[in-house]
């Protein structure tokens, strides 16, 4: 029984790991011109699900600590 329980825990960890490892942070500009971030699996999902995204904004993957300094900045929008 103990081996079965440990096996179940290992299997649960293996199944959960891909979902956790593929999450990424992306930055985008919202309609007010503020740089915001969203945590999602890929750029397309970030672009489609970012709340209040500006119509001309794209997304940029935040892959270092210096990139994360952009979040909260203001960008002039038209």
PLY file of the C-alpha trace (Angstrom):
ply
format ascii 1.0
element vertex 78
property float x
property float y
property float z
element edge 77
property int vertex1
property int vertex2
end_header
0.00 0.00 0.00
2.86 2.37 0.85
4.47 1.82 -2.59
1.13 2.51 -4.28
0.74 5.79 -2.37
4.29 6.93 -3.20
3.76 5.96 -6.84
0.56 8.01 -6.95
2.37 11.05 -5.51
5.19 10.72 -8.04
2.69 10.40 -10.90
0.79 13.48 -9.69
4.05 15.45 -9.58
5.01 14.36 -13.08
1.62 15.35 -14.44
1.62 18.73 -12.68
5.21 19.68 -13.59
4.61 20.51 -17.28
1.81 22.94 -16.44
4.08 24.74 -14.01
7.16 24.76 -16.19
5.47 26.24 -19.25
4.03 29.30 -17.48
5.73 32.50 -18.60
5.35 36.19 -17.86
4.54 38.59 -20.69
4.36 42.40 -20.69
1.84 44.44 -22.68
0.51 48.01 -22.81
-3.05 48.56 -21.62
-5.50 51.13 -23.02
-4.34 53.77 -20.50
-0.70 53.41 -21.58
0.52 51.48 -18.54
2.82 48.49 -18.97
1.18 45.46 -17.33
2.09 41.81 -17.09
0.22 38.56 -17.55
1.25 35.02 -16.60
0.30 32.50 -19.27
1.65 29.62 -21.35
2.50 31.37 -24.63
2.49 34.71 -26.46
-0.71 34.02 -28.41
-2.65 33.26 -25.25
-1.17 36.36 -23.60
-2.23 38.52 -26.54
-5.75 37.08 -26.57
-6.37 37.17 -22.81
-4.55 40.30 -21.58
-7.12 42.47 -19.81
-7.75 45.91 -21.34
-4.88 45.54 -23.85
-4.34 48.55 -26.16
-5.43 47.84 -29.74
-1.87 48.47 -31.03
-0.06 46.58 -28.29
1.80 43.35 -28.66
3.33 41.23 -25.94
6.94 40.76 -24.83
8.19 37.80 -22.82
9.78 38.81 -19.52
12.71 36.45 -19.16
15.04 38.35 -16.83
14.75 40.48 -13.74
15.70 43.63 -15.68
12.78 43.02 -18.07
10.39 43.00 -15.12
11.43 46.59 -14.32
9.34 47.65 -17.35
6.08 46.68 -15.65
4.42 49.76 -14.22
6.02 52.23 -16.67
3.88 54.60 -18.73
3.86 54.60 -22.54
2.32 57.43 -24.57
-0.66 56.03 -26.50
-2.84 57.60 -29.15
0 1
1 2
2 3
3 4
4 5
5 6
6 7
7 8
8 9
9 10
10 11
11 12
12 13
13 14
14 15
15 16
16 17
17 18
18 19
19 20
20 21
21 22
22 23
23 24
24 25
25 26
26 27
27 28
28 29
29 30
30 31
31 32
32 33
33 34
34 35
35 36
36 37
37 38
38 39
39 40
40 41
41 42
42 43
43 44
44 45
45 46
46 47
47 48
48 49
49 50
50 51
51 52
52 53
53 54
54 55
55 56
56 57
57 58
58 59
59 60
60 61
61 62
62 63
63 64
64 65
65 66
66 67
67 68
68 69
69 70
70 71
71 72
72 73
73 74
74 75
75 76
76 77
